[in-house]
Amino acid sequence: MWRALVFAMLAVATASAEAQTVVAQSGEHDSFSRLVMRLPSGAPWSIRQSGELAELTVDTPTVVFDTSRVFDLIPRTRLQSLSQTGPGQPLQLQLGCVCEVTSYVQEDGYLVVDIADGPPVPRQQLTVASPLPLFSGNTNSAGYRFNLSARAVADARAALNLGGVIADRASTQDWASRIPVSEGGVRSAIKLPLDLKQNTRETAEATQKVQSPSETTSEKKSTPVSVQVGTDMLLNLAESERAATVSASEQRLLQQISRATNQGLLDLAGIEVHDGAGGHILDPLSARDRPLNPLDQVSVTSSVDRESGLIARRPDTYGQPTHCLPGSQLAVHNWGTDEPFGDQISPLRANLVREFDDVDPAAVLTLARAYLFFGFGAEAQAILKMMPSGASEHDDAIALTAMGAVLDGQDLNVNHAFSGQQVCDSEVALWAALADGTIKKNAKTDAIQQAFAKLPPHLRVQVGPRISTLFAKAGDPHLAGATLRSVDRTGVEHVPEINLAEAEIAKLEGDVETVAQELTDEVAERSENAPRALIELIDLSFVERAALSPDVPDLAASYEVENRDSDLGAELRRAVVSALALTGQFHDSFTELDQLSRRDGPGARPRALEPLLTLLAERADDVTFLQYALVIAANGTTDEVAPVADIVAQRLLDLGFAQQAQSVLKKLAMEPGNTKRRLILAKAALAMDKPHSALVELMGLSGSDANKLRAEALWKNGEYARAGEYLLEEDESDAAARGFWHSEDRKNLAAIDAAAAEQFGGVAEVTTQIEETAKEPTGLTPLAHARALVESSQGTRGGIADLLQKVTRQPQLGEDGS
């Protein structure tokens, strides 16, 4: 017996191990829903349908259908649910309409099941094609378009089919031949009860008489009872279909116009638009033309859509009138009472499982909502994982899961359940702001405040500081302060993140001392937010170049050990590098930088290097600065050098390392508008005795610094007159006079005021006198000529003596640091 039992257990284990899972995928189309699944190789299959129930059978005893993701992409209109009682059992498809189920197998072994819309079931079983009667409100004299509603077209088509039953399956040609023709060539004597406002009961009675099975053959072929219809009430069926198509195109065009207006691409005034159901004013900012109609299962959303709050969502068949979730779906204040936690949770947990160990989806949602009411996001998410696949409450579970992530401060993807819904005038605006981590410009701040005020006190304490911080970062100190006051009114003494929120408000108001004090208090409380507060305190100290306590680097390092493998750990490692530099420990700071690069990758190095190199250039001694700056100049990447290139290159240049300064700047692309960087390059070129390169760097620049550097470059190039012109433009009269004197430009030299030119104004005057004195006399007798030469020689010698007394050694341009 034991041996038989062992064999049985082995057989069960083998069957379980060999279970074949068939994953069902889905797709939605205009006229049908599609299921696609990969069948086991060579497995026979069959599908049969009975009314609104279909059954897919795969002749494999271990096959298990995975239908958990079917309703992620299709609505529950044509297909309502799928179920399988056990491995190897058929897959039951519960349909939501009188649909036609077709199937085929592709060459690659995939089974395709299409659930298509069945033939329409009219109110009266009528089947003939005849001219379409319309009520007069849909016609006009021009006859260019008939804008029909969907219901009007359906009623008209039902009326068109009446003739076939009356004629008892007579051919269309025979029936048409018996229709009298009017003078205008139009068969106008079709006698049909086509008044759409006729009493429904009378119409049903007439239909029963027409279709009564007790009629004899002769009675069926008798002339039908007629109701006169005027020729002006007839319309061709093709024309009605064309009109319906045009109407649909019109609605799509209105949606696109509304979308462009929301994005700021169009400036549209109010226009009266007739849509078949009456006229309305096109309001681009309303929700009438939303959501967008995605093509098949392609949902396209741009960054402009997300910013403007317009996001493509599921088709209208999901029952969502707009892109906003209803406020009742997120009404947290209604999900609990003042009773103790245990008294509320225990009965809800007991109701999770129904008979036959079947999980109740409604009970799962109720318990998850209770957890969210008390602020337990992770517990709510765990309970929601028990939701049966294919449950109709799946959309509610998605929203509740996102709420749990928000309450626990988890990061959500861009396309989360609340994406683009800050513009909604309901509770969803609050959860969208918390999920996005920012309050957008077009957010409904009133809705956010009202939703926050409805929260129970303990949830206001939990999320209030975060909402206040978001308002402060959005530049609204009034709402930020109002949110904190609402938290204070709860009476709770120790509110998490309260110091961070108050610091954010103080930062917005420019009160740096209050910001530092609030952050210091948060760090001193040793709360879970202390590491984040410490990072902000170190960053604030760097921005303000404020002193930092010597024990801060060690404290940041200890927090880094606790959070080493998290995103916060990477931020703390960066903060340690900055803290060491702020305290003057540059060697230790570079050691920590190397460890950061090895752990977080080269992408994290530039951000940590920026404050380190900035403080190195501003505070380090020359030897320490050169020890690291020369290495950066030789081996630094563009990303590492870009934020600090100017300050590092300037100090290298001041220390006489012009080539290294130029090497730092040459790593970057030269923007035409970066004047400071081009001036530094010009100085470096002059320091390397390359005046032509300096003039190239100065091309197009103006201003005092550029003119002085340009004059220095021209002087080194021997163009003294042009150098004097630029110096004269900068009111450097003495230096300009020197340039004109060297170039023997007497005209410009004479134009300079001798008093303004301290030294070279007098030099120019003495030089002119010497030239006059040194002129050779002419027209004299030999003895007088000789006497004149002696006097000229004495005068020239005296002038030269005066010139030597006026001239002292002048430093070359640039030697005085200019």
Sequence and secondary structure as in RCSB ss.txt:
>XXXX:A:sequence
MWRALVFAMLAVATASAEAQTVVAQSGEHDSFSRLVMRLPSGAPWSIRQSGELAELTVDTPTVVFDTSRVFDLIP
RTRLQSLSQTGPGQPLQLQLGCVCEVTSYVQEDGYLVVDIADGPPVPRQQLTVASPLPLFSGNTNSAGYRFNLSA
RAVADARAALNLGGVIADRASTQDWASRIPVSEGGVRSAIKLPLDLKQNTRETAEATQKVQSPSETTSEKKSTPV
SVQVGTDMLLNLAESERAATVSASEQRLLQQISRATNQGLLDLAGIEVHDGAGGHILDPLSARDRPLNPLDQVSV
TSSVDRESGLIARRPDTYGQPTHCLPGSQLAVHNWGTDEPFGDQISPLRANLVREFDDVDPAAVLTLARAYLFFG
FGAEAQAILKMMPSGASEHDDAIALTAMGAVLDGQDLNVNHAFSGQQVCDSEVALWAALADGTIKKNAKTDAIQQ
AFAKLPPHLRVQVGPRISTLFAKAGDPHLAGATLRSVDRTGVEHVPEINLAEAEIAKLEGDVETVAQELTDEVAE
RSENAPRALIELIDLSFVERAALSPDVPDLAASYEVENRDSDLGAELRRAVVSALALTGQFHDSFTELDQLSRRD
GPGARPRALEPLLTLLAERADDVTFLQYALVIAANGTTDEVAPVADIVAQRLLDLGFAQQAQSVLKKLAMEPGNT
KRRLILAKAALAMDKPHSALVELMGLSGSDANKLRAEALWKNGEYARAGEYLLEEDESDAAARGFWHSEDRKNLA
AIDAAAAEQFGGVAEVTTQIEETAKEPTGLTPLAHARALVESSQGTRGGIADLLQKVTRQPQLGEDGS
>XXXX:A:secstr
 HHHHHHHHHHHHHHHHT EEEEEEEEE SSEEEEEEE  TT  EEEEEETTEEEEEES TTEEEE TTGGGTS 
TTTEEEEE SSTTS EEEEESSS EEEEEE TTSEEEEEEE      SS       EE  GGG  SS S     H
HHHHHHHHHHTHHHHHTTS  HHHHHHTS B TTS B        TTS HHHHHHHHHHHH TT  HHHHTS   
     GGGEE HHHHHHHHHHHHHHHHHHHHHHHHHHTTS      EEE SS EEE  TTSSTT S   BTTB  
  HHHHHHT      GGG  SSSS  GGGG GGGS  SS HHHHHHHHHHTSB GGG B HHHHHHHHHHHHHTT
 HHHHHHHHTTS TT TTHHHHHHHHHHHHHHTT    TT TTTT TTSSSTHHHHHHHHHTS  TT  HHHHHH
HHHHS HHHHHHHHHHHHHHHHHTT HHHHHHHHHHHHTT  S  TTHHHHHHHHHHHTT HHHHHHHHHHHHHT
T TTHHHHHHHHHHHHHHHT    TTHHHHHHHHHHHTTTSHHHHHHHHHHHHHHHHTT HHHHHHHHHHHHHHH
 GGGHHHHHHHHHHHHHHHS HHHHHHHHHHHHHH  HHHHGGGHHHHHHHHHHTT HHHHHHHHHTS   TT H
HHHHHHHHHHHHTT HHHHHHHTTT  SHHHHHHHHHHHHHTT HHHHHHHHHHTT HHHHHHHHHHTT HHHHH
HS TTTSTTHHHHHHHHHHHHHHTS   S  HHHHHHHHHHHHHHHHHHHHHHHHH      TTTT  
